[in-house]
Amino acid sequence: MARMIPSVISPEVKSTAERRIFEWFRDDLETEGWVVLHSLGISNHRTVLYGEIDFLVIAQNLGVFALEVKGGRVRRENGVWYFRDKYNQTTSRRRSPFEQANEGIFSLFDSIKKRCGVHHALSKLLFGSGVMFPDISFQAYDLDGEQWQVFDEFDGQNVSGYIRRLGANTRKKWEEKYGPIPEGNLPDLKAVRALANILRGNFDRAISLSKQISNAEKELVSLTEEQLKCLDQIEDNSRCLIQGPAGTGKTLLAIEEVKRSVAKGEKVALFCFNYMLGNWLKYYFELMDETLKPAFVGTFHSFLYSCLNFEVRPQGVPSTSKMQKYYRYELPLLAQEVLLKQGILFDKVIIDEAQDLINNEYLDVIDIMLKDGISRGKWSLFGDFEMQAIYDSNNNPDEMKLLLEERAFFINYKLKVNCRNTKPISDEIKFITGFDNSSCTEISGPPVEYFTYKDNWEQKSKLERLLKELANERVNPSSITILSPVKKENSVVSLLDATEVKDYRPDMSFISFSTIQAYKGLENTVIILSDIEGFDHKKLMYVGLSRARTALYIFEMEQADKQRKQLLMRWI
């Protein structure tokens, strides 16, 4: 596949034709060894103050070609060219697209000769031009251009075939005029790289990582149409179960529902399961107007403790099985006794991470604290019952939903649009976990990067190098979180000495660390997964991968790398 410069297309590019052609060059397997530059600026253009080449293709053994792209409808009238885009907006030019492409490539080589000298090998490379009309069929009727220079709808996505046709005919035309082409006038791999380096230094508009992150973050912040419809459904129904995979905005919707309910004068409780998510929710509402803060916000278990004296906590360091039994059965029962004496506490209950909190014991507690109980009271439950129920539970997803159905009538609303993760991250989630979110976002972002290591010292070296690169790219430290399936003392993070990494907390201004399990329900701009020894635990990997909004880096052992490549084979 071709090396694209820049590696991703800017969100500012409005031309869908250019976006498609960018992807075709990027994904074409027959373009290996080529370099394709998009939107190449020319400061000393022959005919205009400033010129631009839509695509410049430097193709090994073929030549250097400037391509002008014209999407949508095209017509020419009285010598003027008219172009109509998908919004039915029409622009006009007196210079034909063939002229634009020709002027662009000649101006470019004028610059190369001035930079390198007229006798330099790069100044003598075979060059030509072409015009791409991907949406229409086009016949070259006059002397503006020849048919072999045209790419149109009949070429489909075969951009490599088009460049080979362009190269063969450009060479034929050159040899008809000047004789056999001298050795060295067709770029070898070394010449391709050398010319790309010169052009990248002078003209490349590659987007920095910090800018890519900024662009993607801006596109990810707004509520989707699907989420707005969900809020309308909650508004019209007292009891709602909202289901959706990671990234569909469940926590965002829960917060919005809290604010709307509190604004109406209702006494609201916002519960979640995860301790760190509970702290983040508290921190979020501390920054909001006090009038919008719910009566209680935090984990369900912290609420149960708030009902009791601390003496009821299990003494000493209980075993895992004893602790699970305490939280699942004993603590709810003790809280029920207190709540029965206190009476009704809330007009409405909203629960995020509902997949971890639906069982008979917890529902009995909610039934007591909620006005009109679970059967007739107001509640909204948000959860991912398929992929994020990573904690031990006696009930499967269907059984959890059945528990609710036995207690109350409610509406189901399913969220499908992933509005958290960029397209590269969404694709990687599909490849690794098998979860295919067909409604994933189309927002572009940096590609997911993998770092393979043999031992922890190699992982440490590569991780420190990555953190240094992110710092050089001016990525805000608070935007970076390192996640691991193991605790910090057992993680590569404990070996770091060049960069300070602290345990996650909501008001962080530093690079943070957390286990994947503890970070469920949270997210950050840049996520680094470390200490990955395998991809067997699909749900855990799903949670880890889906925490990243814009950039994702994964550190994997050699055996994990082999396993991942085997997983990728099922999508080929």
N, C-alpha and C positions, 0 to 999 in steps of 0.2 A: 504494500500500500504506500501511497505517496506521503512524503513529509509535508504537512501543511504549515504554512507560516502566514498568520498566527495559527496556533494549534486549534483554537476554537473561534467561531465566527461571532463577532460582536453583536449584542442585543440591539444595538443601534442600527444595524443593517435591516432595512424594511423590505428589501426586494426578496420575495419568496423564491424567485428564479435563482438568484445568487445563492441563497441558502441551500436549495436543492443541489445545485451544481457543486457547491463546496462539499456536501456530503457524498456526492457521487465520486468525486476525485479521492476523498478521504477513504472511502470504503472499497474502491476498485482494486482487486487483487493483482491486476495487470500493470499497475503503476509503480511497482517496486523500484526503488532507486531514483524516482523522480522527486522534484521539489516543486510545489505549487504555492505561489504567493497570491494572496487575495488582497484586492484594493491597494495596489502598489502605486504610491505617489511619485510623480515626476516633477521636480521643481523647475527644470529648465526645458519645458515642453517647447516644441518647434513653433506651434501656432497659437497657444493660449498661455495665459499667465501661469497657470498651474494645471497640470494634467493628472490623470489617474488611469491605470490599467485595471480592469475588473479582475482578471486572473492572468498571471504570468506563469507559464508552465516551462520548466527546465527539464527536458526529457532525455535521459541517457541514450546516446547513439541516434537521436532524432533531431534535436535542435531546441531553440528557445522560441516560444510562441506567446504573443499577446492576444488575449481573447476579450472581446466586447460582448456583454450579455444583455439581451433585450427580452424581457418577459412580457406576457400578455399579447394583446392584439397589436399588429404593426401595419401601417399603410404609408404610402407616399403620394403626395398630391402637389402638383406644380413645383416639383423639385424639393419639397419640404417633407421630412419624415415625421410621422405622428406615432406615438406609442401610448396605448391605453392600458392601465394596470388593473388589478383585481377590484379596486375601489371605483372603477370607471372614471378615473382622473386621467386626463390626456396631457402629455408633454410633446413638444415639437423641437426639431433640430434641422438646420440646413445641412450640416455635415452628416454624411451617411455613417452608419456604424462601421462600415468597412474602412472609411477614411479615419475614423477615430482609432481603430485598432492599428492601422498602418502607421499613423502619426505617433501613436504611443510606443510601438516597438522601435521605430527609427530614432525617436527622441531618447529612448532608453539606451540604445547603443551609442548615440552621440555622447551620453554621459559616461558610458563604460570606456570609450576611447579616450575621453578627456581624463578620466581617472587612472586608467592603466597604460595608456599609450596606444597608438594606432597599430603597432606591430605586436602587441601582446596577444597571446593565444586566445584569451577571452574575448578580445575585440573582433576576432575573426570567426566566431561561432556562427553556424547557420541559424538564421532567424526568420520568422514569418508571423502571420497574423490570421485570425479567424473570427467569425461572429457566431454566437450561439443564440438560437431562437427556440428554447425548449418547449414552448407552449403551442407552436404553430408549425405547419409545413411551409417551407420557403423556397422559392425558385429564384436563382440569381439571373435576372433578365438582361442586365446591361454590363457596362464596363466597371461598375463599382467593385465587383468582386466575382470570384468564380465559384461554381457549385461545390467544389471540394473544400472550399473554405467555410462552408455552412454546416452547422450542427442544428438539426431541427427535431420535431417530435418523432420522426421516423428513426432517429438514432437511439431513442429510448434513454437509458442511463449509461450507454456504452461510451463513456468519455475517453477511455484509453484507446478504443478503436478509432475515434475521431482524431485524436492526436497523432496516431500512426498514419492515418490518411493524410492529415495536414503535413506531417513530416515528409512522407514519400513524395507528395506533389510539390512541396516547396523545394525539395532537393532536385526533382526532375526539372522544374522551371529554372533553377540556378544553373544546372549542368547544361541545359539547352542553350543558355546565354554565355556561360564562361568555360564550359568543358568539365571534365571530371573533378569532383570536389576534392580538395587537398586533404591529406591525412591530418587529422587534428581539428578539422572544422566542425566535426560532430562531437558533442560533449561526452567525454567519458565520466565515470563516477567522480573522479577527482575534480574535473572541471565543473560538474554540477554543484558540488559542495562549495568550491571556491567562488563561483558566481553567486550562489545563494548567500554566502557569508558577506560578500560585498554589498549586495542589495539589502540584506537584513540590517547591516550597519547603517546604511544611509536612509532606507525607505521603510523598513518594517514597522508596522503598526501593531505589533503583538501586544495583547492585553496582559498587563501584569496580573499576578495571582491576586493581589489585593483588590484590583479593579474588577477581575472576574467575580470575586466574592461579592463585592459591592453591587455589581449588576444583578447577580442572581438573587441576592438578599432582597433587593428592591422589588423583584418580580414575585417573591414568595410571601410578602407580608399581607397582602389584601385577602379578605374573605372571598371564597369562590361563590359562584351562583348556587352550587349545591349546598354549601354551608348556610347561605342566607335562607334557602328553602327549608333547611332543617330547623333553623330558629323560628320560622313561621309555623312549622308543625308543632314545635314545643309550645309556642304561644297559644295555639288553638287546642292543645290537649294537656290534661292534668298529669298524665303518667306516660312516660316515653322511655323506650329502650333504644339507644342510638349505638349502632355497631359500625365498626370500620377498622381497617388495618392501620398500621403505624403511618403517621404523616398526613392523615386525613383531617386533622384539626380538632380532635375530640376535646383535648384540654382547653384549647382556645374557645371552643363553643361552650364548654362548661363554665368558663370564666364569664363569657358574654351573657349566659343565661343567669348566672348569679347577679350580675350588675343590673340586668333588666328586672329581676324579681325584687331585689333590694330597693330599686327605684320606685317600685309599686307599693312599698311599705311592708313587704313580707319579711318575716324572720327566717333566715336561710342558713342551712348548714352545708358546707362544701367538704366532702370527705374524699380521701384517696387512700391507697394502700402503702405506697412507697414513702419511706421516711424523708428522703431528699426531695422528692416531689412535693411533699407536704411543706417542707421548709421553704421551697421556692414559691409555692402558692401564698404562704404567709408574707414572704418578702414582697411579692407582687402587690398584694393588697395594702401593705404598709405604705407603698408609694402612691396609692390611689387616694381619691377623696374619701374621708372617713365615712361619708354617707353611703358609699357603695360597698363597704366592707361587710361580708356576711357575719352573722352572729357567731359562727364557728368556722374556722378553716384549718385543715391539717389532716393527719392520718386518722383513720377510724379508731385505731387502737389508742392513740393519744387522747381522743375524746373519751373512750371508755375509762382511761386512767384519770381523766379530769373529774369523772363522776365519783371516784373512790379515794380512799386514803392510800398513801404510798406503801403502807405496811402490807398490802395485799399482794405486792409483787413477790414472785418466787424467790426464796432465800438462796444465797450462795450462787453457784454457777450451775444451773440445771442442764441436763442432757438435752440434745436437740429434740428428741421425741417428747420429753417432758415439757419443754418450752412450747412446742407446737400444740400439745394438748391443753396447756394453760391458756394460750391465746385463742384457741379455737373454741374451747368449751367453758373453762372455769371463769375467765375474765368476763365474757359476755353475760354469764349467769349472775355474777356479782353485780355487774352494772345494771342489769334488769331490776334487781331488788331496789337499788337506789332510785332509778328512774320511775318506778311505779309509785314511789312516795312523792317524788318531785312533780309528777304530772307532765303534761305536754310541753315540749320545749321549742319545736320548730313548725313553721307553716309549710316549709318545703325543704326537701332533702335532695341534694345534687351530688352524685358520686362519679368521680373519675376512676379509671382502672377497675371498673365494676367486675371484671372477670375474676379478680382476686378476692372479692368481698361478698359474692352471692353464695350463701349457704343458710340453712335453717336457723342456726344459732345467731348469726349477725342480723338476719331479717327479723327475727323476734325482737331484737333490741330496737331496730329502726321502727318497727310497728308500734312500739310503746312511745317513742320520743316524737313521732310525727302526728300532727293534727289529722284526725280521721283515719289514721293508720295507713298501712300499705294498700289496702283494698280500695279506699276511697280518697286517700290523701294525694298531695302533689309531690311528685318525684321525677327526676330525670337521671337515668343511668347511662354512662358512656363507657364502652369497653371494646376490646379486641378479643373475642372469645376463641379465635382460631390460632393465632400465632404468638400472643403475648401472655398467655396463662402459663408462665414459666415456673410458678411456685406449686409445690405439692398441693393437690386438692383431691378430695374424695369424689368430686363430681366432674363429669366431662361437660363440654359446652352445651350439649342438648339437655343434659340433666339440670344445669343451672337455669336455663331458660324455662324449663318445665316448672321449677320451683317458683319462679315468678308468676307463671300462668296459673298456677294453683291458688295463688293469693290475690290476684288482681287482673282486671282487664287493662290493657295498655296498647299503645301503638308501637310498631317497629319501624325504625328508619335506618337505612343502610347508607353509609358514606363510602364512596368509591374513589373519589378523585384525590390522588396524592398531591398535596400542596406544600409539603415540607421539603422533599428531596428533589434535587436536580435530576435530569434525565440519566446522566452517567451513573449516579448512585442508585436510582430506581432499577436500572438495568442490572447492576451488580447484585442487588438484593435478589432479583429473579434468578440470575445465573447460579448463585451460591445456595439459596434456600429452596428454590423451586417455586416460590410464591410469585405468581405472575399477576401483577396489578396492571391490567390492560388500560386502566384510566390514569396512568401515571402522568406526572407533569412533563411538558415538553421544554421546560426551561433548561437552557444549556449551562454548563459549568465545567470546571476542571475535570479531567479524567481521573478515575479511581487509580491509585498507585499502590503496588505491592512491593515489599522489601523482604527478600528471603534471607534467612540466617541459619548458621549451623549451631551456634551456641549463644548464650546470653551476652557474651562480650562483643561478639559481632553485631548482635541486635543493639546493644548499647551504643556502639560506634555509629551505626547507621541512623539510630534515633536522634542522637545528638547532632548529626549532620543535617537531618531534616529540620529539627527545631531551629538550627542556625539559619537555614535557608528561609524558613517562614519569618524569622526575625528580620532578615535582610529584605524580604518582600513587604515589610512593614505590616504584617498581619498582627492585629491586636492580641496580646497574650490571653486576655479574657475570652477571646473567641475560640481558643484551643482547649480541647479536653482529651486526655488520654484515658482510654477505657481498657480494662483487662478482665479476663475471666477469673483471675486470681487476685488475692489481696495485695496491697501495696508492698508489704514486706517480702512477698514472694515474686514480685514483678520486676521486670527490667528497670522500672522507674526508680527502684531503691538503689540502683547502681549509678544513677546519673550524678555527675558532679559539676558539669558545665552549665546546667540550666536548673533553676529552682522550679519544682513542681509541687503544688500543695493540694491537700484534699479538697474536693469540691465543696463550695458553699455558694448560696445565691448571689451574694454581693461581691463575688470574686473580681479581682483586677489582675489576675495572674493565670498562668497555665495550670489547669486543674487535673486531678486524677480521681477516678472512681472505678469500682468494679462495674461490669456491664449490668449485673443484676440490680445493683443499687441505683443505677442511672435510668432505669425504666421509667418512662413518662416524661423524661427531660430530653433536651436537644441542645446542640451548639453548632456554630458555623463550621468549624473544623473539628473532625473527630479522627483520632489516631487509635486504631485497635492494635494493642501489643500482646505479646505472649501467646499468639495463636498457634497451638500445636495440632489442631485438626478442625474439621468442619462438620463433625458428626452431630453436634447438638444444634439442630436447625433452628429451634425457637430462640436459643440464646444468641446465635449468630444473627438472626433476624432482628432482635432487639438492638444488638450492637451496631450493625450496619445502618439501621434506619434512624439512629440518633443524629446522623450527619445531615445538615441542611445543604451545604454547598461543596465542601471538600472532604475527601475520605482517603486515609492512608492506612494500610494494613501490613503489620509485621508478622510474617508466618515462618514457621520452621520448614526445613526442606521437605519433610514428609507431608506437611500440610499443603505445600505448593503442588506436590504431585497429586494429592487428593483433589485440590481445587481444579486442576486441569482436567481431571477425569470428570468432574461435575460439569465442566463447560462443554464436554463432548456431547451431552444430551441435547444441547441447543444448536448444534451444528447440523 
